[in-house]
């Protein structure tokens, strides 16, 4: 029965992404303290793999954006295929 939890965190990630345009995992963590940073990062990585988010940078310096806001990221965008 983990699906409702995953959908809940995905909705929160998308809400943060729409509000900030470019965000970090820590931005989601601030709004969702019930989830660990590691769990949030794991869900974000899966969303990047599926093409639902774009990532710039790596590790703690990673920033993310929805595809419609990818122009707000710098030039080092990673989209996993």
C-alpha positions in Angstrom: 0.0 0.0 0.0 2.8 2.4 -0.7 1.3 3.8 -3.9 -0.8 6.6 -2.1 2.4 7.7 -0.3 4.4 7.9 -3.6 1.6 9.8 -5.3 1.5 12.2 -2.3 5.2 13.0 -2.4 5.1 13.3 -6.2 2.3 15.8 -6.0 4.3 17.8 -3.4 7.4 17.7 -5.7 5.3 18.9 -8.6 3.8 21.7 -6.5 7.2 22.9 -5.4 8.5 22.7 -9.0 5.6 24.8 -10.3 6.0 27.4 -7.5 9.8 27.7 -7.6 10.5 26.7 -11.3 14.0 25.5 -10.2 14.3 23.7 -6.9 16.4 21.4 -4.8 15.4 18.3 -2.9 15.8 20.3 0.3 13.1 22.7 -0.9 10.7 19.7 -1.0 12.0 18.5 2.4 11.1 21.9 4.0 7.5 21.6 2.9 7.3 17.8 3.6 9.1 17.1 6.9 7.4 13.7 7.2 9.6 12.4 4.4 13.4 11.9 4.6 15.7 13.8 2.3 16.9 10.5 1.0 13.4 9.3 0.1 12.6 12.6 -1.6 15.9 12.3 -3.6 15.0 8.8 -4.6 11.6 9.8 -5.9 13.1 12.8 -7.7 15.7 10.5 -9.4 12.9 8.2 -10.6 11.1 11.2 -12.0 14.2 12.3 -13.8 14.6 8.8 -15.3 11.0 9.0 -16.6 11.5 12.4 -18.1 9.1 14.1 -15.7 11.9 16.4 -14.3 15.2 17.7 -15.6 18.3 17.8 -13.5 21.3 20.1 -13.5 24.4 19.4 -11.5 25.1 16.4 -9.3 25.1 15.5 -5.6 24.1 18.2 -3.2 24.3 20.8 -5.9 21.6 19.2 -8.1 18.8 21.4 -9.1 15.6 20.3 -10.8 12.9 21.7 -13.0 9.8 20.5 -14.9 10.3 20.2 -18.6 8.3 23.4 -19.3 10.8 25.3 -17.1 14.0 23.6 -18.3 15.2 27.0 -19.7 15.6 28.2 -16.1 18.3 25.6 -15.6 21.9 26.2 -16.6 23.5 24.6 -19.6 24.4 21.3 -17.9 21.0 19.6 -18.1 20.8 15.8 -17.6 17.9 13.9 -19.0 18.2 10.2 -18.7 16.9 8.2 -21.6 
